[in-house]
Amino acid sequence: MRGYTVAAMLVVNFPGNEKHVYDTLQHSRWNGLTFTDIVAPFFLFIVGTSIVLAFAPRLEKGDSKSSFHRKIILRAVKIFAVGMFLNMLPDFNLSDLRWTGTLHRIAIVYLACAFLFLYTNWRQQLTLAAVLLIGYWLAMTLIPTPGYGKVMLEPGANLAAWIDSKYLPGKMWQGTWDPEGILVNFPSIASCITGMLAGHILRSGIPSLERPLWLMVIGVGMSTTGYFWGLTFPVNENIWTSSFVMVTSGFAFLVLGAVHFLTDLKGYAKYAWAGVVFGANAITVYVLADLLSLLFYQAGFGGKTLNLWGTDLLTQAGLSAKLSSLLYAIAFVSLCFLPVLWMYRRKIFIKL
């Protein structure tokens, strides 16, 4: 599931032509939900599940909690540092630097949730997730946005954007606001906690054939709750609303339940092969794609980049512009797959 999530992330990040993209493969402009919008919360959900599956067996073997501290902190710092490196590409202009991004959010959320797992139980984690989501909802919908004298939930005009304008250093993604700013990290942590709760279910004493059912029932309940919550606090990835967390985590529970049932219980593992390869070096392939994009999306000839050459050739062959853009993106992801496949076959796993 992690591997296919990363592959989906690359497909939506690297279309052949940004002017010709299917609507669902673009982020929602503001309120709403597209396929692209669910990719990032899915990854945070899997980060939470992975924390449980990786840490719990070691704790059960007798490893001390303090033995995890250094590794957790170093890993978070390294992921954040890689995110900063990618933000500086290609010209390393420090005067126009952005301090937020996908990897930055993953680093912060991982750091918080890894320590939460060590020092809280699942009930306390569930309670904290509820407090974060309800507290964020109340803050965003009851506290007037400074400068407006009333509550605002518009692009660049909301409490989260105001906090970023005051305290977030460097460049913001949308000029006056950033979808990965300071305040949105709190509901993002809740997204990761939901993945931890799913991990607890996978490792619980619930009979194996019942576990997928539990995951999927919870998924239906969460996504339904998120839908109705969204009637008052709209589903919105840009400010990571509480309803957005509930809906996307609900979908993630559903997908995890289906994947667990099909691969682990029914043995259809061969269909998971590509996802396993991507997932074994998830951060590596994400970074590799950014590096390769310097060639396939920024270099070219005749005044046209390689991605535009490629999509234009497909369009001239009779395909629609949007389909050509999607096929080029899939071809690019397939290219990124080759080096991580080579690494997987040689048991090379880069872990930050």
GIWOHU-V471197 format. One record per residue. N is the residue number from 1. RES is the residue in one letter. SS is DSSP state (~ for helix, > for strand, _ for the rest). PSI is psi in degrees with one decimal (none if undefined). NEAR is the number of other ideal C-beta (glycine too) atoms within 10 Angstrom. Layout:
n = [N N]
res = [RES RES]
ss = [SS SS]
psi = [PSI PSI]
near = [NEAR NEAR]
//
This chain:
n = [1 2 3 4 5 6 7 8 9 10 11 12 13 14 15 16 17 18 19 20 21 22 23 24 25 26 27 28 29 30 31 32 33 34 35 36 37 38 39 40 41 42 43 44 45 46 47 48 49 50 51 52 53 54 55 56 57 58 59 60 61 62 63 64 65 66 67 68 69 70 71 72 73 74 75 76 77 78 79 80 81 82 83 84 85 86 87 88 89 90 91 92 93 94 95 96 97 98 99 100 101 102 103 104 105 106 107 108 109 110 111 112 113 114 115 116 117 118 119 120 121 122 123 124 125 126 127 128 129 130 131 132 133 134 135 136 137 138 139 140 141 142 143 144 145 146 147 148 149 150 151 152 153 154 155 156 157 158 159 160 161 162 163 164 165 166 167 168 169 170 171 172 173 174 175 176 177 178 179 180 181 182 183 184 185 186 187 188 189 190 191 192 193 194 195 196 197 198 199 200 201 202 203 204 205 206 207 208 209 210 211 212 213 214 215 216 217 218 219 220 221 222 223 224 225 226 227 228 229 230 231 232 233 234 235 236 237 238 239 240 241 242 243 244 245 246 247 248 249 250 251 252 253 254 255 256 257 258 259 260 261 262 263 264 265 266 267 268 269 270 271 272 273 274 275 276 277 278 279 280 281 282 283 284 285 286 287 288 289 290 291 292 293 294 295 296 297 298 299 300 301 302 303 304 305 306 307 308 309 310 311 312 313 314 315 316 317 318 319 320 321 322 323 324 325 326 327 328 329 330 331 332 333 334 335 336 337 338 339 340 341 342 343 344 345 346 347 348 349 350 351 352]
res = [M R G Y T V A A M L V V N F P G N E K H V Y D T L Q H S R W N G L T F T D I V A P F F L F I V G T S I V L A F A P R L E K G D S K S S F H R K I I L R A V K I F A V G M F L N M L P D F N L S D L R W T G T L H R I A I V Y L A C A F L F L Y T N W R Q Q L T L A A V L L I G Y W L A M T L I P T P G Y G K V M L E P G A N L A A W I D S K Y L P G K M W Q G T W D P E G I L V N F P S I A S C I T G M L A G H I L R S G I P S L E R P L W L M V I G V G M S T T G Y F W G L T F P V N E N I W T S S F V M V T S G F A F L V L G A V H F L T D L K G Y A K Y A W A G V V F G A N A I T V Y V L A D L L S L L F Y Q A G F G G K T L N L W G T D L L T Q A G L S A K L S S L L Y A I A F V S L C F L P V L W M Y R R K I F I K L]
ss = [_ ~ ~ ~ ~ ~ ~ ~ ~ ~ ~ ~ ~ _ _ _ _ _ _ _ _ _ ~ ~ ~ _ _ _ _ _ _ _ _ _ ~ ~ ~ ~ ~ ~ ~ ~ ~ ~ ~ ~ ~ ~ ~ ~ ~ ~ ~ ~ ~ ~ ~ ~ ~ ~ _ _ _ _ _ ~ ~ ~ ~ ~ ~ ~ ~ ~ ~ ~ ~ ~ ~ ~ ~ ~ ~ ~ ~ ~ ~ ~ _ _ _ _ _ ~ ~ ~ _ > _ _ _ ~ ~ ~ ~ ~ ~ ~ ~ ~ ~ ~ ~ ~ ~ ~ ~ ~ ~ _ _ ~ ~ ~ ~ ~ ~ ~ ~ ~ ~ ~ ~ ~ ~ ~ ~ ~ ~ ~ ~ ~ _ _ > _ _ _ _ > _ _ > > _ _ > > ~ ~ ~ ~ ~ ~ ~ ~ ~ _ _ > > _ _ _ _ _ _ _ _ _ _ _ _ ~ ~ ~ ~ ~ ~ ~ ~ ~ ~ ~ ~ ~ ~ ~ ~ ~ ~ ~ _ _ _ _ _ ~ ~ ~ ~ ~ ~ ~ ~ ~ ~ ~ ~ ~ ~ ~ ~ ~ ~ ~ ~ ~ ~ _ _ _ _ _ _ _ _ _ _ _ _ ~ ~ ~ ~ ~ ~ ~ ~ ~ ~ ~ ~ ~ ~ ~ ~ ~ ~ ~ ~ ~ ~ ~ ~ _ _ _ ~ ~ ~ ~ ~ ~ ~ ~ ~ ~ ~ ~ _ ~ ~ ~ ~ ~ ~ ~ ~ ~ ~ ~ ~ ~ ~ ~ _ _ _ > > _ _ > > ~ ~ ~ ~ ~ ~ ~ ~ ~ ~ ~ _ _ _ _ ~ ~ ~ ~ ~ ~ ~ ~ ~ ~ ~ ~ ~ ~ ~ ~ ~ ~ ~ ~ ~ ~ ~ ~ ~ _ _ _ _ _ _ _]
psi = [-40.4 -42.8 -45.8 -29.3 -43.2 -41.9 -42.7 -37.7 -40.9 -38.6 -44.4 -24.7 -25.9 65.3 156.8 -37.8 114.0 -17.8 -12.6 87.5 137.1 143.5 -42.7 -12.7 13.6 154.6 147.1 139.4 -36.8 -107.1 149.2 -177.8 126.0 172.6 -41.8 -36.7 -26.7 -9.0 -51.1 -47.0 -30.7 -41.9 -42.0 -37.5 -45.6 -31.7 -44.7 -44.9 -40.9 -35.3 -46.8 -47.3 -28.2 -40.7 -40.3 -45.7 -35.4 -38.4 -37.9 -26.7 -8.1 2.2 137.5 151.2 -35.7 -23.4 -16.0 -21.6 -53.1 -42.7 -39.8 -48.8 -45.2 -40.8 -43.0 -43.5 -42.2 -40.9 -42.8 -42.2 -40.2 -39.7 -40.9 -39.9 -46.0 -36.2 -27.2 -14.8 147.7 -9.0 -4.6 47.3 98.9 -19.4 -13.6 45.0 137.4 132.0 9.3 167.0 -176.4 -50.6 -32.7 -44.6 -42.0 -42.9 -46.9 -45.5 -41.9 -44.8 -47.7 -46.2 -31.3 -43.2 -34.5 -42.1 -38.9 -35.5 11.0 159.8 178.3 -32.3 -41.9 -36.8 -42.4 -44.2 -43.7 -41.8 -42.5 -42.5 -43.2 -45.5 -43.4 -42.1 -41.4 -43.2 -47.6 -41.2 -44.6 -25.0 -7.1 -28.6 118.8 140.5 120.3 136.6 -16.3 -22.4 8.8 165.9 132.0 140.7 48.9 162.5 120.5 -3.7 77.0 170.5 -42.0 -43.4 -37.8 -44.4 -43.0 -40.2 -26.1 -36.2 -10.2 119.9 161.1 -165.5 143.6 145.1 -41.3 25.1 -64.7 -3.2 162.3 127.6 -7.4 40.5 -155.0 -57.8 -33.7 -11.0 -26.8 -50.1 -24.6 -37.3 -38.2 -37.1 -42.4 -37.4 -37.7 -35.4 -36.0 -40.2 -37.7 -37.8 -39.5 -39.1 -42.0 -31.0 6.3 177.3 9.2 133.5 140.9 -39.9 -16.3 -20.8 -47.8 -36.2 -44.5 -46.4 -42.8 -35.1 -44.3 -40.9 -44.2 -43.6 -43.1 -45.6 -35.9 -44.7 -42.8 -38.1 -49.5 -34.4 -35.3 -14.3 -23.1 -26.0 88.9 147.0 119.0 115.8 -34.0 -35.5 13.2 56.0 160.4 -37.5 -35.6 -42.3 -45.7 -44.6 -49.1 -38.4 -34.4 -44.2 -39.3 -39.3 -42.5 -46.5 -43.0 -40.6 -42.9 -43.4 -44.3 -43.0 -46.9 -42.1 -46.7 -38.3 -36.2 -11.4 19.8 47.7 -24.5 -26.3 -12.1 -0.5 -50.4 -38.3 -37.6 -42.5 -48.2 -43.5 -26.6 -26.0 54.3 -51.0 -36.4 -47.4 -30.1 -45.8 -42.0 -41.8 -41.4 -38.8 -44.2 -27.4 -24.3 -31.8 -48.0 -10.4 -10.9 -21.6 159.8 -158.5 159.5 25.9 13.8 135.0 162.4 -37.3 -37.1 -36.6 -46.6 -47.0 -35.2 -39.0 -41.4 -38.0 -41.3 -23.2 -4.6 -1.2 154.6 158.0 -40.4 -39.1 -38.8 -42.0 -41.8 -43.3 -37.8 -41.2 -42.8 -39.5 -39.2 -42.8 -37.6 -38.1 -42.1 -25.9 -32.3 -49.9 -35.9 -25.2 -43.2 -43.7 -42.2 -43.3 -25.4 13.0 41.0 113.2 114.1 113.1 119.6 none]
near = [21 19 22 17 23 27 23 19 22 24 18 21 17 22 23 30 21 12 11 16 18 16 11 12 17 15 17 18 9 13 16 15 22 17 15 21 22 21 22 23 26 25 25 28 31 24 20 31 24 18 23 22 14 13 19 15 11 12 14 9 7 6 12 10 12 8 10 18 13 9 11 19 13 11 17 20 13 15 20 21 14 21 24 17 14 19 19 14 12 11 7 9 9 8 6 10 13 19 17 25 19 18 24 21 26 24 22 20 24 23 18 19 26 23 17 19 26 16 8 15 10 16 10 11 22 16 13 17 23 13 12 20 27 12 14 23 18 12 14 23 15 9 12 11 18 12 9 12 8 6 13 18 19 12 16 17 14 23 21 27 26 19 16 25 16 9 10 19 10 14 15 20 14 13 8 11 21 24 22 24 24 15 21 24 18 19 25 23 24 28 29 32 31 28 27 26 21 27 24 19 21 20 15 12 4 14 9 11 9 12 21 23 13 17 25 19 14 20 22 15 13 21 18 13 15 24 15 10 20 20 9 9 21 17 22 23 23 25 25 26 27 27 24 30 30 27 24 27 31 22 20 29 26 19 20 26 23 15 18 20 18 15 17 15 12 10 8 12 11 7 10 17 12 14 18 15 19 27 21 20 22 22 18 21 26 22 18 17 22 21 13 17 20 11 12 21 20 12 12 15 8 7 6 11 17 17 25 19 15 22 26 16 12 20 18 9 8 7 15 12 16 19 15 23 27 23 15 25 23 15 14 24 20 12 13 24 19 9 15 23 16 11 17 18 9 8 7 13 11 13 10 17]
//
